[in-house]
Amino acid sequence: MYRVPNLPFRVLSLAVIPAVFGFLQVSLAQNRGPSQDPGRQPDPARQEDTSKEPQAPPVHAPATPDKASGTETNSSALVLGPGDELDVTVYGAPDLSGHTRVSSDGNISIPLIGYVRVGGLSSSEAEAEIEAQLRQHLIVNDPQVSVYAKEFTSSGISVAGEVAKPGFYSALGPHRLFDVLQAAGGLSDRASGSVTISHKGDTENPVKVELSQDPAETVRSNVELHPGDTVFAARAPMVYVLGEVNKPGGYVLNSTGAMTVLRVVAAAGGPTRAASVGGTKMVRRTPSGLQELPVPLKAILRGKTADMPVSADDILFVPSSRLKTIVTMSTVVATAAATAAVYHVY
């Protein structure tokens, strides 16, 4: 039996085994495709689309109207009305252009056309209406019209009540409450700080705003106004002091209405020397008519009785004392005589 030497056999085995392993690795690599580095992402631009189904074209959502574009109707937009001054320009036709004013029925006059109704329209809508009339009358083939409102006399804010300068104020666009009050000269001394606002088109539901000294409340009370609104500043309740006081007149009650006789007399500078404090009376308006109430002012001043509250439109009267008046007149005469004697007046 022939026996193969051990050394050549071992050498052959060492050469064949690596060759077999190499062949197996090549076969596996070909079946698996190109090798990928696990630490590196594949390039999406080089990836082939293996999907056999065709992709649907992208569906674009319908464009939503831009609220800021101004295509939607804005309730606060300025519209033309009677008395507004307009500059109408028809490009290329100076004879058709000119300055005009909206009539009381909302019309303006355009040469070769006649009357065009622009009342209740915005400037852009008025331009479109005039262009349509020019085409309809075959005056201009492709008209280009510009309408410029120099003054909106019909679109303003009315301010009434206790303000320094009540009246009608033109408002180009929305305004704030404090802007309008400042234009009217501010609140008067008799204003209560309560303002009622009636919005255009909703006069049945007026809005009441209380003006406060608190900065946070002041910011919240500065509401927005629109052309056509009406602002009314309410009058504060008054108490009147007449007779022998140093500063007779009317005095505003505070917001709480907690005013008393002593405070009113103090605000009026107190009684004069000729006052008959014990005869002070108060006249009050009641549902049954005027009522006269005695006021123990002398006892109140001395702290012997409680102070009396006063109501809106009360009239406090401090009479004069005849005796004090005679004494005062005697003092005046004596002083005058002494002065004449000193200066030798005969």
ABEGO torsion letter per residue (X at the ends): XBBBBAAAAAAAAAAAAAAAAAAAAAAAAAAAEBBBBAABBBBAAABBBABABBBBBBBBBBBBBBAAAGABBBAABBBBBBGBBBBBBBBGBAAABEBBBBBAAGBBBBBGAEBBBABGBBAAAAAAAAAAAAAAAGABABBBBBBBBABBAABBBBBBEBBABBEBBBBBEBBBAAAAAAAAGEBBAABAGBBBBBBBGBAABBBBBBBBABAAAAAAABBBBBBGBBBBBBBBBBBBBBEBBABBEBBBBBAAGBBBAAAAAAAAGEBBAABBAAABBBBBBBAAEBBBBBBBAAAAAAGABBBBBBBBGBBBBBBBBAAAAAAAAAAAAAAAAAAAAAAGBX
